[in-house]
Amino acid sequence: MAKKAIDKKSKEKDVKKLDSGKRLEMSDLSLIWNIVGILVGLAIAYHHTWYLYIQHENEMWFTNIEQVEREISFRTESGLYYSYFKQYVEAPDFTTAMHRYTRDNKTEFPNEVNILERFNIYQEFFLGVIYRIIKPKLIPIIWYTYQVFNLQMIYSLSLYATAWMLSGSWVTALPAPVFFTLARFDMTRVEFTVPLRESFALPFWALQLAILTKYFKSSTYHNAKYTAGLCFASFCFAICWQFNQFVFLLQACALYGAAALDLVPTKKVKVVYLALIFSLVMTYIFQFFNTMTPRSLVASFIPAAWIMLSFRLRKSKDGPIVSFIKLIIEIVLTIGLAAILQMGVKSAIAVEPDEHIFKFLLAKFELAETDDFDAKLYLCNGAFNFLPKDTFPRLATQGFLPAWIAVLVVGLLALLYHQFQIWSMDENGKPGRGPFSDRPEIGYHLIHSFVFFLLALSTMRMKYLWSPHAASMICLGEGPTVVFLTHRGTQDVWAKLRWRYGRFFITAALLIGAYVQNIEDYTKQTTKELEFYDPDTVELMKWGAKQPKDTVFSGSMQLNAGVRLSTWRALTNHPHYEDKRLRETTFDVYQIYGHRTPEEVLERLGKYGTTHILVENSICYQGGSKGDNCATPDLIDLANDHLQLIILTDHIKADRKTPKAGLPERFCNEMRQNPSYSKYFQLVLENKTFRVYKLVNNSKYDLKKAERQKLIDYYY
């Protein structure tokens, strides 16, 4: 008997050793498999960066054209932002560079502004510091461009990581970075607008979502590494983009919904709220206490949401109907409290830098009509229009849109079922459990995706916040953690269906579909050879760089950004349109495209010390050419009330075209034809695209002549 007992114990030890060996072997295989997944993600991210580079190079021959052509290829506000990197690199030392940043009188002459306060240019400052430390062999503009492209690797890897965590397998996560690269037209525009703020901000936004996913997926509530990661990514996003407040507001709403619906523990949502508050406070400090941050809606919403989540009305035994009613009451109270806080903040900070945004929104959604010049500029800007209808067919043919819709519809149905379950009592009198009880990160991402889809529908520019995240969401439809099969009791069905094999088939189908739909365009983008060509603008910039150092240019916002970058001369206005004083200046400058007399134009421009007017023929001659009143001369005429109403039927039509009687001729056109205008405006440069006039005999109107000396003192 003793021998048999010994033999039994020996066999049990052998079995345990065997099981331990198998577990160790499986662990090793899992580790190797995960390493392979990481390497695949790195390879795809590297390819994405290379693809951006090759598109940019093939489109412009960027590394071979002359310097001024490279600079003017950064159109509109892109040129303005890059100019601050160039400014730092060319400064003799750090002290001078900071002096020029904080006491700049060339960007909005004659006003002196703190560039670090007004603009989100810390990325240019940071890259400038690195460039001067490492002293790379590449010239600054090419090195800068490459760093922006390299940053997109973080974007691709973050989307891949999010999809991996949501789907449970790196194989099923592959469509996320692949679609991000191939469907680039709807995912990113970095290759064409390199220095735009979103090019820097969105990689950190994707990183924040990846960290948030891991945090919600974990069982821990308080973990320093997650909190630090969320704070870091949120701050980097906020400091890089002036639209951070609107994005954070939508994320705060999505987080509030996830907590109010008991999808994500309230404690975790509050940790994310702390990260958002931290990033806003740090942005406020780094931007020298810019009032845009405390006046933002998100700064009022987060405290209101925090309070309401801390004092919930719903109890565990309320039942579905009572719980739903209390949820509606909580939402109304949260919005009301946020509105009260917002009114209090705006009363305390009596500044109105963003009133044009509300005018724009009211007009956009046809809640009010406006002839306001600032609001009209946004309404006529295609980037702020509704999402174009051709977006959906394009994404549908690639298989992207159907996959996302399927995940969203099934996920929202599962969300309804989840709420019914947790608002009901089980047979033991305890609250039930829903499909998302064990997968809160999926519940949050469903709400997040839906909210940002609504944003994309309303504003075309914001589709770049929705579509890359949607690429990560479609991976839910393939993985073993697909939302409607995560609830207890269905996992056995899941195993019987052996979906773990079918998911690879779906992944392969999506990848093959993306390849077939995009291979022709991909080949074209990687093989075409074009060259940047804009001789008229090159001529203007070379001429401008030779002008006296106290020259002050007034012109369109888009052109002036390039003028600052390439000529290094002072401007009166520029494309960063978030400051009320600048908007008033721009309106005065744009009177050159309105029905104004020479004396009226001189009086307006004299307030800003203008020495030269830049006239663009494409703007001057477009007045009245569009039926939607979106030509710049039409916008000026509307704001000046210079257009008469046309009565087509028994009531007045709002789309006015005919100028009122008795007005002067359009200034920009008349100054070319009328010799009497040369008394004040001397033509000094003309080509097919531009006309430049020097202001002469204007001592009566030149109010800032003495201040132009400061331009020389500060910069030369």
Buried (B, 14 or more C-beta within 10 A) or exposed (E): EEEEEEEEEEEEEEEEEEEEEEEEEEEEEEEEEEEEBBEBBBEBBBBBBEBBBBBBBBBBBBEEBEEBBBBBBBBBBBBBBBBBBBBBBEBEEEEBBBEBBBEBBBBBBBBBBBBBBBBBBBBBBBBBBEBBEEEEEEEBBEBBBBBBBBBBBBBBBBBBBBBBBBBBBBBBBBBBBBBBBBBBEBBBBBBBBBBBBBBBBBBBBBBBBBBBBBBBBEEEEEBEEBBEBBBBBBBBBBBBBBBBBBBBBBBBBBBBBBBBBBBBBBEBBBBBBBBBBBBBBBBBEBBEEBBBBBBBBBBBBBBBBBBBBEEBBBEEEBEEEBBBEBBEEBBEBBBEBBBEBBEEBBEEEEEEBBBBBEBBBBBBEEEEEBBBBBBBBBBBBEEBBEBEEEBEEBBEEBBBBBBBBEBBEBBBEBBEBBBBBBBEEEEEEEBBBBBBBEBBBBBBBBBBBBBBBEBBBBBBBBBBBBBBBBBBBBBBBBBBBBBEBBBEEEEEEBEEEEBBEEBBEBBBBBBEBBEEBBEEEBEEBEEEEEEBEBEBBBBBBEBBEEBEEBBBBBBBBBBBBBBBBBBBBBBBBBBBBBBBEBBBBBBBBBBBBBBBBBEBBBBBBBBBBBBBBBBBBEBBBBBBEEEEBBBBBBBBBBBBEBBEEEEEEEEEEEBBBEBBEEBBBBBBBBBBEEEEBBEBBBBEBBBEBBBBBBBEEBEEBBBBEEBBEBBEEBBE
